[in-house]
C-alpha cells in the first residue's frame, strides 16, 4: 500500500518553504473517519517554526485503486484544484467588487497546497476543527437550523457561478469546459437491487416498476445536465461535507468543503441531494416545503446583492418547473448515495478496498432501510410513485 504519510510530508515541506517556515517541525496524525471517507487517508498536521504562529492543516491523500479510477472516469482532485486555484479566486474578486458583506460570503477552508501527480494526489487545507468547527454526524437527520444555514450557503455558491458568468462570460465558458463529471452507471443496477430488497412489501412492486420504467441510462444522465439554468454545483452537498460552529452572537455558521466533484448542471441537483442524504421522513413532514422555499428565497437575495434580477435569471416558475422535473432524482440519490451515508461503522468498506467490495459489496444498514422507506413513502404521497 502507498505510504501516504511520506507523500503528505513532501507536500508539507513545500508548504513550509513557501510560507517561509524555516527550521520547522512537522507533526502529522492520521484521522479515523468511522466510515465517512472511503477513498483517501485524512490527516491533521501542524507546521511549527520559531517566531511563527503554528500552521494548523488538514491533509487528504488519495488511496484509490486504479479500477475505481477507471470506473469513475475521474482525475482525482483536478476539479478541486480548479476550484481552489482558479474559480474561488474569481469568486473572491466578485465579492470585493460588489462589496458583499462578510456574513453573506462563501465560507470554505483556505487551500495551502496540492500535488496532482498520478497516485500521489494530495490536497492540504487549513484545519477548521482548530477554529471550533465541527462535523455533523452523518447518521443523524439535520435540524432545521442546520439545514437552513447549509441551504443558504448552497444557494450562494450557485449564485456565485451565475454572477461570475454574467460578469465574465468568456472566463466562465473556459472554466465550464474544464469541469467534467460522468455518473458511474455501473453502480445503479446492483444498488437498485439492494434498495428493492429492503423496500417494504407494500411498496416493493410500484417501487420496482418505477425504477425499471424511469431509470434507464439516458434518463439518469439527464439529471446531471442543466435545464433552465446552468450553475456550477457542488455535486456532493451533504451534511458530512460541511462543518459548522456557533458564533458568540448565537449564529450557526456553516463552511462548505470537498469540491472534488463540482459539475455544471441544474441547481436542483444539489438541493435534492442534500435533502435526501441529510434528512429523515419526520424532518421532511415538518420542513420539506419550507426548505424548498428557503432555498429559492436565499437564491434571490444573493442575486440581488450582485445587482441581478431573479425574474430574469431564474423565475420562481422556472425553479418550480425544474424541481418537478428533477424530483425523481431524489430516488436515485436514495438508492446510490444513502447506503454510504448510513453505513454502520463496522460494515464500512476499508480505504483502498477493491471495487467489488467497496461499492457493490457494501452491507446496508437498518438505518438505510428506514431512510429509504421514508423517501418512498414521501414520493407516494407526492404522486411520483
C-alpha positions in Angstrom: 0.0 0.0 0.0 1.1 3.5 -0.8 2.9 5.3 2.1 0.5 8.3 2.3 2.4 9.8 5.2 5.6 10.2 3.1 3.6 11.7 0.3 1.9 14.2 2.6 5.2 15.1 4.3 6.7 16.1 0.9 3.7 18.5 0.3 4.0 19.9 3.8 7.7 20.6 3.3 6.8 22.5 0.1 4.2 24.5 2.0 6.7 25.3 4.8 9.2 26.6 2.3 6.5 28.7 0.5 5.3 30.2 3.8 8.9 30.8 5.0 8.7 28.5 8.0 12.5 27.9 8.4 13.9 25.3 10.7 10.3 24.0 11.0 8.9 21.0 12.9 6.2 19.0 11.1 3.7 16.8 13.1 1.1 14.6 11.4 -1.7 12.4 12.7 -3.9 10.0 10.7 -7.6 10.6 11.3 -10.2 7.8 11.8 -13.3 8.8 9.9 -15.6 5.9 11.1 -16.9 5.2 7.6 -17.3 8.8 6.5 -14.5 8.6 4.0 -13.6 5.8 1.5 -11.0 7.0 -1.0 -8.4 8.9 1.0 -6.2 8.9 4.1 -7.0 12.0 6.1 -4.5 13.7 8.4 -4.2 16.5 10.8 -0.9 18.3 10.5 1.0 21.1 12.3 3.9 23.1 10.9 5.8 24.9 13.7 8.7 27.3 13.4 10.4 29.9 15.6 8.6 33.2 15.8 5.8 32.0 13.6 2.2 31.0 14.5 1.6 27.3 14.1 0.1 26.3 10.7 -2.8 24.0 11.6 -3.6 22.0 8.5 -5.8 19.2 7.2 -4.3 16.8 4.6 -6.1 14.4 2.2 -4.1 11.9 0.3 -5.9 9.7 -2.2 -5.5 5.9 -2.0 -7.9 4.9 -4.7 -7.2 1.7 -6.7 -6.8 2.0 -10.4 -10.0 0.0 -11.1 -12.1 2.6 -9.2 -10.4 5.5 -11.1 -11.3 3.9 -14.4 -14.8 3.1 -13.3 -15.5 6.6 -12.2 -13.6 8.1 -15.1 -12.1 10.9 -12.9 -8.8 12.6 -12.5 -8.5 12.8 -8.7 -8.6 16.4 -7.3 -8.4 18.0 -10.7 -11.8 19.8 -10.2 -10.9 20.6 -6.6 -7.7 22.1 -7.9 -9.6 24.2 -10.4 -12.0 25.4 -7.7 -9.4 26.5 -5.2 -6.7 27.8 -7.6 -8.9 29.5 -10.1 -12.7 29.6 -9.5 -12.5 30.6 -5.9 -10.2 33.5 -6.7 -12.7 34.7 -9.3 -15.5 34.5 -6.7 -13.5 36.5 -4.2 -12.9 39.2 -6.7 -16.6 39.3 -7.4 -17.4 39.6 -3.7 -15.0 42.5 -3.4 -16.3 44.2 -6.5 -19.9 44.1 -5.3 -19.0 44.7 -1.6 -20.7 41.6 -0.4 -20.9 41.7 3.5 -18.6 39.2 5.2 -21.6 37.4 6.8 -23.0 36.7 3.3 -19.8 35.4 1.7 -18.9 31.9 0.8 -17.2 30.2 3.7 -14.7 27.4 3.0 -11.3 26.3 4.1 -8.2 28.1 2.8 -6.1 26.0 0.4 -2.4 25.7 1.1 -1.1 23.2 -1.5 -1.8 20.4 -4.0 0.1 17.5 -5.5 -1.7 16.3 -8.7 0.8 13.7 -9.7 -0.7 10.3 -10.6 -1.1 8.0 -7.5 0.3 10.8 -5.3 -2.7 13.1 -5.4 -2.8 15.3 -2.2 -4.6 18.4 -1.1 -3.8 20.4 2.1 -6.2 22.9 3.6 -6.4 24.9 6.8 -7.8 22.7 9.6 -11.1 24.2 10.5 -11.5 22.0 13.5 -8.8 24.1 15.2 -11.2 27.1 14.8 -14.1 25.4 16.7 -15.7 24.0 13.6 -17.3 20.6 14.0 -18.5 17.9 11.6 -22.2 16.8 11.5 -23.0 13.2 12.5 -23.8 11.6 9.1 -26.2 9.1 10.9 -28.5 11.9 12.2 -31.1 13.9 10.4 -30.2 17.6 10.3 -32.1 20.1 12.5 -34.0 23.0 10.8 -31.3 25.4 12.0 -28.5 23.5 10.4 -30.5 22.8 7.2 -31.4 26.5 6.8 -27.8 27.6 7.3 -26.5 24.9 4.9 -29.0 25.8 2.2 -28.1 29.4 2.4 -24.5 28.6 1.6 -25.6 26.3 -1.2 -27.8 28.9 -2.8 -25.0 31.5 -2.5 -22.5 29.0 -4.1 -24.8 28.6 -7.0 -25.4 32.4 -7.4 -21.6 33.0 -7.4 -21.3 30.9 -10.6 -24.2 32.8 -12.1 -22.8 36.2 -11.2 -19.4 35.1 -12.5 -21.0 34.2 -15.8 -22.8 37.5 -16.1 -19.6 39.4 -15.2 -17.2 37.5 -17.3 -18.9 35.0 -19.7 -15.6 34.2 -21.6 -13.8 33.1 -18.4 -17.0 31.3 -17.3 -17.1 29.3 -20.5 -13.4 28.5 -20.2 -13.9 27.0 -16.8 -17.1 25.2 -17.7 -15.2 23.3 -20.4 -12.7 22.1 -17.7 -15.3 20.7 -15.4 -16.4 17.2 -16.3 -18.4 14.6 -14.4 -19.6 11.3 -15.5 -22.1 9.4 -13.4 -20.8 5.9 -12.6 -23.7 4.0 -14.1 -22.3 0.6 -13.1 -23.4 1.4 -9.6 -27.1 1.6 -10.3 -28.1 -1.9 -11.2 -26.6 -3.6 -8.2 -27.6 -0.9 -5.7 -31.1 -0.7 -7.0 -31.4 -4.5 -6.2 -30.2 -3.7 -2.7 -32.8 -1.0 -2.4 -35.6 -3.2 -3.7 -34.7 -5.9 -1.2 -35.2 -3.6 1.8 -38.3 -1.8 0.5 -41.4 -2.5 2.5 -43.5 -5.2 0.9 -46.4 -2.9 0.2 -44.1 -0.5 -1.6 -41.9 -3.0 -3.5 -43.9 -3.6 -6.7 -44.6 0.0 -7.5 -41.0 1.0 -6.5 -39.6 -1.7 -8.8 -41.8 -0.8 -11.7 -40.9 2.9 -11.3 -37.2 2.2 -11.4 -37.5 0.0 -14.5 -39.6 2.5 -16.3 -37.8 5.7 -15.4 -34.1 4.9 -14.6 -32.8 3.8 -18.0 -29.3 5.1 -18.8 -30.5 8.0 -20.9 -32.8 9.1 -18.1 -30.2 9.0 -15.4 -27.8 11.1 -17.5 -30.3 13.9 -17.9 -30.4 14.6 -14.1 -26.8 15.8 -14.3 -27.4 18.4 -17.0 -28.8 22.0 -16.9 -32.4 22.5 -17.6 -33.5 26.2 -17.4 -30.4 27.4 -15.6 -26.8 26.2 -15.6 -24.7 26.6 -12.4 -21.5 25.2 -11.0 -22.9 22.9 -8.4 -21.0 21.2 -5.6 -22.1 17.7 -6.6 -21.7 16.1 -3.1 -23.5 18.6 -0.9 -24.4 16.6 2.2 -24.0 17.3 5.9 -20.8 15.4 6.3 -19.1 17.6 3.7 -19.9 20.7 5.7 -18.6 21.9 9.0 -20.3 24.2 11.5 -19.6 26.4 14.6 -21.6 28.6 16.9 -20.6 32.3 16.9 -20.7 34.4 20.0 -24.0 36.0 18.9 -25.6 32.6 18.7 -25.5 32.4 14.9 -24.7 29.0 13.4 -22.0 29.3 10.8 -21.6 26.6 8.1 -18.5 26.1 5.9 -18.6 24.1 2.6 -15.8 21.6 2.0 -14.8 18.9 -0.5 -15.2 20.3 -4.0 -13.9 17.1 -5.6 -16.9 16.6 -8.0 -18.1 20.1 -8.8 -20.1 20.0 -12.0 -22.1 22.1 -14.4 -25.7 21.2 -14.0 -29.0 22.5 -12.7 -29.2 23.8 -9.1 -32.0 21.4 -8.0 -29.5 18.5 -8.1 -27.6 19.9 -5.0 -30.8 20.7 -3.3 -32.4 17.3 -3.6 -29.1 15.6 -2.8 -28.8 17.4 0.5 -32.4 16.7 1.4 -32.3 13.0 0.7 -28.9 12.5 2.3 -29.4 14.8 5.3 -33.0 14.4 6.4 -35.4 11.8 7.6 -39.1 11.4 7.0 -40.1 13.3 10.1 -38.0 16.3 9.2 -39.5 16.4 5.7 -43.0 16.1 7.0 -42.4 19.3 9.0 -40.0 21.2 6.8 -39.7 20.0 3.3 -41.7 22.7 1.6 -40.3 25.4 3.9 -36.8 24.2 2.9 -37.5 24.4 -0.8 -38.9 27.9 -0.4 -35.9 28.9 1.8 -33.5 27.9 -1.0 -35.3 30.0 -3.6 -35.6 32.9 -1.2 -31.8 32.8 -0.4 -31.0 32.4 -4.1 -33.0 35.5 -5.0 -31.5 37.5 -2.1 -28.0 36.6 -3.3 -28.7 37.5 -6.9 -29.9 41.0 -5.7 -26.6 41.5 -3.9 -24.9 41.2 -7.3 -27.5 43.6 -8.8 -29.2 40.7 -10.8 -32.9 40.4 -11.3 -34.2 36.9 -10.1 -37.1 37.1 -12.5 -34.7 37.4 -15.4 -32.1 34.9 -14.2 -34.3 32.2 -12.7 -38.0 33.0 -12.1 -40.0 31.2 -9.4 -42.0 29.5 -12.1 -38.8 28.1 -13.8 -37.5 27.0 -10.5 -40.7 25.1 -9.7 -40.8 23.6 -13.1 -37.2 22.4 -12.7 -38.0 21.0 -9.3 -40.9 19.0 -10.7 -38.7 17.5 -13.5 -35.9 16.7 -11.1 -37.9 15.1 -8.3 -37.2 11.5 -9.4 -33.5 12.3 -8.9 -34.2 12.0 -5.2 -34.9 8.3 -5.6 -31.6 7.9 -7.5 -29.8 9.6 -4.5 -31.6 7.3 -2.1 -30.5 4.2 -4.0 -26.9 5.1 -4.7 -25.8 7.6 -2.0 -27.8 6.8 1.1 -26.2 3.3 1.6 -22.8 5.0 2.1 -24.2 7.8 4.3 -26.0 5.4 6.6 -23.5 2.5 6.7 -22.6 1.2 10.1 -19.0 1.9 11.1 -18.3 -1.8 11.5 -19.5 -2.5 7.9 -17.8 0.4 6.2 -15.5 -0.5 3.4 -11.8 -0.3 4.1 -10.0 2.5 2.5 -8.4 1.3 -0.7 -10.5 -1.9 -0.9 -11.2 -3.5 -4.3 -14.0 -2.1 -6.5 -16.4 -5.0 -5.9 -16.1 -4.8 -2.1 -16.0 -1.1 -1.9 -19.1 -0.2 -4.0 -21.1 -3.3 -4.9 -20.4 -5.3 -1.8 -21.5 -2.7 0.8 -23.7 -4.1 3.6 -26.6 -1.8 4.0 -27.8 -0.9 7.5 -31.2 -0.8 9.3 -31.0 3.0 9.1 -30.7 2.8 5.3 -33.9 0.7 5.2 -35.6 3.2 7.4 -34.5 6.2 5.4 -35.2 4.6 2.0 -38.7 3.6 3.0 -39.3 7.1 4.3 -38.3 8.5 0.9 -40.6 6.0 -0.9 -43.4 7.0 1.4 -42.9 10.7 0.6 -42.8 10.0 -3.1 -46.0 8.0 -3.0 -47.7 11.0 -1.2 -46.3 13.4 -3.9 -47.8 11.2 -6.6 -44.4 10.3 -8.2 -44.6 6.6 -7.3 
